[in-house]
Amino acid sequence: MTDDTAIVELADVGKDYGNLHALSGINLQVRQGEVTCILGDNGAGKSTLIKVVAGLHQHSSGEYRIDGRATTLDSPRQALDLGIAAVYQDLALVSLMPVWRNFFLGSELTTGSWPFTKLDRDTMWRETDDALTKMGIELADLEQPIGTLSGGQKQVVAIARAIHFGARVLILDEPTAALGVHQSGLVLKYVASAAREHNVGDIFITHNPHHAYLVGDHFSVLNQGEMTLDEKREDLSLDDLMYHMGGGAGLEALEHELRN
């Protein structure tokens, strides 16, 4: 793998569900240290794209490449083993468990020999504290139930967890969708930090062009399963991004019809 090789690349990828074409001709490259923003309204194909990249669904056509090699993922576990992690809106957290237990949920460390094994609480607590500190995340108490954290804090803990467990590509599914301004700013800060400071390739899924433009390096817009925009930040203004999100040429044609 050369430095210019994308970690994840979709080449003319399509996804069909019977006669329904959910994705068609999708081309996408995700590189280390960059935030790739995928934008689109509800029904645009964003969720299907996530499922293909994260190994939940296999693509129907085209090529899915990881580190330059054509790949067909059989499961999210295989994707995780290759360094592709998804942080979904529900975050897969157990509200009543403390922060450190949620951090290691599904990957618990143990000590002792079977049948006398037990959770290695001290090591998990310490590694959670170290991982959050490295990300610049400050929490008052790792023993507090994670359900008591704000929505933004939960998101950044989930981001830190993914990086700690070796994520090279981090898929973030609408992480700011239900958050206010302050909490959205907190999450966006750590989305950018994951790429710039931890060299992760972020895939930031959102319907908010303002949030995307604050952190994005590359922008793709989906509409009815097709990619209608694929541009680098230096070639795109926020107004251009909003124009494409709003329907672009389709809206112009509609306005022309209304005036005639």
CORFENCOR-V515222 format. One record per backbone hydrogen bond with DSSP energy under -0.5 kcal/mol. CO is the residue of the C=O (numbers start at 0). NH is the residue of the N-H. Records with the same first field share a line. If there is no record, write none. Layout:
CO = NH ; NH
This chain:
1 = 4
6 = 66
7 = 29
8 = 10 ; 64
9 = 11 ; 27
10 = 62
12 = 25
13 = 59 ; 60
14 = 21 ; 22
16 = 19
18 = 20
19 = 16 ; 21
22 = 14
25 = 12
27 = 9
29 = 6 ; 7
30 = 33
33 = 35 ; 201
34 = 36 ; 216 ; 217
35 = 203
36 = 38 ; 219
37 = 205
38 = 221
40 = 43
43 = 224
44 = 48
45 = 49
46 = 50
47 = 51
48 = 52
49 = 53
50 = 55 ; 56
51 = 54
60 = 13
62 = 10 ; 64
63 = 70
64 = 8
65 = 68
68 = 65
74 = 78
75 = 79
76 = 80
77 = 81
78 = 81 ; 83
79 = 82
82 = 84 ; 167 ; 168
84 = 170
85 = 87
86 = 172
87 = 90
89 = 92
92 = 94
93 = 96
94 = 146
96 = 145
97 = 101
98 = 102
99 = 103
101 = 104
103 = 106
108 = 119
110 = 117
112 = 115
117 = 110
118 = 120
119 = 123
120 = 124
121 = 125
122 = 126
123 = 127
124 = 128
125 = 129
126 = 130
127 = 131
128 = 132
129 = 133
130 = 134
131 = 136
132 = 135
135 = 137
136 = 138
140 = 143
141 = 98 ; 99
143 = 98
144 = 147
145 = 148
149 = 153
150 = 154
151 = 155
152 = 156
153 = 157
154 = 158
155 = 159
156 = 160
157 = 161
158 = 162
159 = 163
160 = 164
161 = 166
162 = 165
167 = 200
168 = 84 ; 170
169 = 171 ; 202
170 = 86 ; 172
171 = 173 ; 204
173 = 176
175 = 178
179 = 183
180 = 184
181 = 185
182 = 186
183 = 187
184 = 188
185 = 189
186 = 190
187 = 191
188 = 192
189 = 193
190 = 194
191 = 195
192 = 196 ; 197
193 = 199
194 = 198
199 = 201
200 = 169
201 = 35 ; 203
202 = 171 ; 204
203 = 37
204 = 173
205 = 39
206 = 208
207 = 211
208 = 212
209 = 213
210 = 214
211 = 214 ; 215
216 = 232
217 = 36
218 = 230
219 = 38
220 = 227 ; 228
222 = 225
224 = 23
225 = 222 ; 227
228 = 220
230 = 218
231 = 234
232 = 235
236 = 240
237 = 241
238 = 242
239 = 243
240 = 244
241 = 245
242 = 247
243 = 246
246 = 249
247 = 250 ; 251
248 = 252
249 = 253
250 = 254
251 = 255
252 = 256
253 = 257
254 = 258
255 = 259
256 = 259
